[in-house]
Amino acid sequence: MTNRRDFLKSTALAAATASFARPAFAAGPIERPYGPKMKLSLAAYSFRSKLKTNASAEELASAEMTLNGFIDYCASLGLDGTELTGYYFPAHVQSTPIHRPPTDLAAEDPASRQARIDAAVEHLNGLKNHAFRLGLDISGTAIGNDFCLPEGPGWVGQINLCKDWIDRAAVMGAPVIRIFAGKVPEGESEDSAIKRCATAIDECLKYAARRGVFLALENHGGITATPAQMLKIIEAVQPSPWFGVNFDSGNFQTDDPYRDLALIAPYAVNAQIKVAIKPNGKKEVADFARIIDILNAANYRGYLVLEYEEPEDPLAEIPRHIEQLRKILEA
């Protein structure tokens, strides 16, 4: 007898493939021969109203929540992981490259620079220690890069930003970084922006491979607003076992986001789920079971990270959404 999950697994990808003619890609779907398996995590971005961005020590002292407090919260929910979104790390960590020589190296004596590096690494190791003691994986982190900037210092700076976070992720034992593509600069063509984005990703992937960190390209508007755009970028990026997609269930605003999510699910190395979905840009309640069925059909194995973006108090709302997800995964 065919159950609901088996039926959906056999039909979802077939329907998706039929609805979108895809060329042969340099980087193909991820092979997962053992069937789907998902663990739950929560993105720190869910608490953007309570966490401080790029904060000083003084600002952190008065913050409603810190990353350590967020880790505690994830543990209290019985989660498997915690995603420590990059924006909420202290300023002294974000401003300190761990391995890459800074451009202002000549302006800083080696002892002072090493002291800054040691302090940054100590903070990263502290988060790793805290999560591990509570039985949590640091499931990943995320940055707000733009690889579509015109070639020049700004574009190089975005590549360096990604490399710096690869180092930080490696120290923490975070296996994946969610990255963005960006948007087409005024006066340029989308094709040129995609080419420049792919070049930047290629450069970062060389570094990521040496550090053992995945880069997951998120469907996040701009040149990743549709599956066709996403797949163009995937085709343009040189094949790498350290590259894949960050499947974001809430970001497509096409006529049928569920259909389009099925097109990118086979490439996912990380998956993010939101409580709302926006067909034609109109917000409605997301069908968690349908989204998870799409991931199951792609044999996705990895973290399912709730990113709560609604205006209601996350402390009040997140627990019930986590419970809904847990029940679906355990069904």
N, C-alpha and C positions, 0 to 999 in steps of 0.2 A: 504493500500500500504506500502511495506517495504522500508524505506529509507536507504541510505548508512550507516549511523551510526548504525541503528538497525541490518542491515545485518552483519556488521563487529563485532558488539557486540556478536551476536549469533554464529559466526563462528570462531573468532580468538582464543578464549580459547579452543574450541573443537579441533581445529587443533593443538594447542600447546599440549594439553593433549594427543592426539593421537600420536604425534611425540616423546613423552618422557614418558616412563613407570615410574611412581612415586610411591614410597611406601607410606603408611599412616604415616603422620607426627605428631610429638608431638605438633608442633605449626602449625596450619592449616592456610589457607588463611584468610584474614581479611574479616569479614562479613560487607557489606555495602548495606543495603536494599533500599537506596533512590536514587540510580543512581549516575553517575559521577558528580563531580564539581571541577573545578580547578581555582586557583588564581596564579598570576604571581609574581615571585621574581627573584632576581639576586644575584649570588654568588660573594663575594668580591674577590675570586680567579681569577675572570676575569680580575682584575686589578693588577695582581702580578708584572707587570713591573713598576707599579707606587707606590704601597704600600710597606712599609718597614716591614721586618720580625723581630719580637721579638726586637723591636727598643728601644733605650734609648730616653730620652726626647730630647736630642740634635739632634739625628737622625730624630725624628719625626718632629722637627722644620724645617728641610730642605727637607722633603718628598714631592714628587709631589702630593700625595693624602694621607689622613688619613681615618680612618673608619668613622669619622663624615662627611668628604667630600664625602665618598662613599654613606652614607645615603642620603645626599643632592642629589646626582646624581640619586639614585633610585626614590626619590620623584619627581625629574624633569621629569622622564619618565612615571609618573603616575602609578607606580607599586603598588601592594598591600603589598609587603613585601621586606625585605632586609636580605640576609644571611651574617652574619658576621663571616667569616672563621677564625678559631682560630689562624692561623699563624701570623696574622697581628695585634694582640693585643700587647700593649706595654710590654716591658720586665718586668716591675714592677708588672704587672697583671699576666703574665704567670708564674712568679717565686714565687707567693704567694698563697699557699693553703688557702682557706677561712675557711674551717671547719676541714679538716684533719690535725692532728698534724704533723709538718715536722720532718724529721729524725734528723735535726740539732737543735731541740728545746732547748737542753741544752746549745747550744752556743749562744743563743739569749735571751735577757731579755724580759719578758712578755710585757712590755710597748712598746718596739720597734716593737715586732711582731704585737701587736694590731694596732699600727700606720700603719704598712704595709698593714694589712688586711683592715683597714678603707680606705686607699688610693685606694686599688684595687676595693673595693665595690663602692666607690664614682665614679670611672671611669666607671664601668659597669652600674651603675644607670644613669650616664650621657648619655651613649649611648642609654639606654632604653628611657630616657626622650626625647632625640633629635628625635628618631624615632617616638615616640608616637605623639609628637607635629606636626610632618609632616604627620601624618595619616598612618604610616607604622607599620606593625608587624615586629618584628625580627623573621623571619620565621625559623631560625635555626642557628647552627654553625657547625664546622667540625674540626676534629683533625687528626693527621697523625700517629696513633698508630700502633703497630705491636704486636699482641697477639700470634704470633707463636714463639717468642723468647724462647730459652731453659728456663726451670724453674730455678729461681734464682733471684738475685736482679734486673736484667734488666727487666725480665718478670713482677715482682711485680711493678716495676717502671711504666710500661705501664698501669697496672691496676690503679695505683694511678693517673696517668695522666688523665685517663678517668674520675675517680671520681672527680678530681679537676675541670674538665670542666663541669661535671654535676652540680656542685655547681655554677659555673659561668653562665651556661645557666639558672639555676633557678633564679638567681638574675636578669638577663636581661629579664626574661619571654620568653626565647627561648624554644619552645616545643620539639625540636629534635636536636640530635647530629649525624652527619654522622661519622661513625667509619669504620675503615679498619679491615681486618683480619690479613694480613701479608703473608709471603712466607715461604716455607718449609726450615728450616735450613739445611745446608750441612750435609749429612750423616744420615738424619732422613727420616722417611716415611711420606707421606701425611696424613695418618690416625692418626698418633701420633700428628701431627701439628694441625689437625682439632680438635682433642680431647682437646688439650691444649687451643686452641682458644675458644672453647665452654665453657670451665671451666672459662676462664677469663671473657667472656661475662656474664655468669651466676652471677659471683661475682659482676660485675658492675651493672647488672640489679637489684640486691637487693637494691643497693644504689640509682639507678635511680628511682625506684618505690617510695622510701621514699621522693624524691625530686620532683617527678612529671615530669620527663623528659624522652622522648623516646630515645632509641638507635636504629639507622638505619644502618644496615650492608650494605656497598656499594659493588657492583660488581666491583672490582678494581684490577684485575690481581691476581697473586699469587695463593692462595687457593680459590679465588673467580673468577677465569678466565672463568669458564663455569657455566651454570645453574645447572649442576649435582653437582658441588662442592658447590655452594651456598645452594642447597637444602640439602646436607649432613650436612652442618653447622646448618641450620635451624632445622633439625631433632635432632641434638645433643644438642641444647640449650634447657634448661628447659622452658616450656611454661610460657610466661609472657605477660600481656597486654601492656607492655611498650617496646616490641621488634618488629622489623619489618625490612624491606629491604629499602635501599636507591637505587631506580631504577635509574641507570645511563645509558642514551641512547647511550653514545659513547664509553663505555669501553669494551664491548664484541668484540673480534676479531675472532670469529668463522666463519664457512662457511655461516651462516645465522643469523646475530645478531638480526634481527627483530623477527624471530621465537623464539629465546632464551630470548629476552626481554619479550615476552608474557608469558613465563614460570615463571618469577619472579614478574611480575606486580601484581598478586593477593596478594602478601605479602608486597607491598609497603606502607610505612607510610610517605615517602618523595620521590619526583621525581625530577630528574635532567636531563636537556636536553642540548645537545651539537649540534653544527652546522655541525659536521662531524660524520660519522660512518665508521667502518673499517672491512668489510667482508674479512676474511682471512688476516687481517692486512693491507689491502690496503684502504687508505683513499678515501672516496667519500662524496659528499654532502648528508647530512641527509634529509630524507623525514619527515619533521615536522608533516604533517597531518597523516602519517602512524603511527608515534610514539604516537601521541595523541589518535588515534583510538585504539591502544593497551591498553592505560591507560583507555580509556572510556569503553572498553570491560571488563576490570577488575573492573569497577565501582569505580575507584580511586577517592578519595575525598581528596584534600589537595593542597599543593603548587607545582607548576611547576617552577623549579629554573633554569634559564639559566646560564650555566657555559661556558664562552667564552674562548677557549683555542688556538685560531688561532693566527698567528704571526702579523696580521694587527692591527692597532691602535684600541683598544677597544672603545674609545670615538667616533670614526668614524663609527664603524661597529655595535655595540650593538643596537643602536636605530632601525635600519631596521629589525634586527632579532626579537626584542621585538614586533615590529608592525606586523610582519608575524605571530608570535605566537598568538597575540591578535586577529587577524582576524580569525584564525582557531578556536580559543576557542569561538568566538562570532557567528560563522557560524551556 
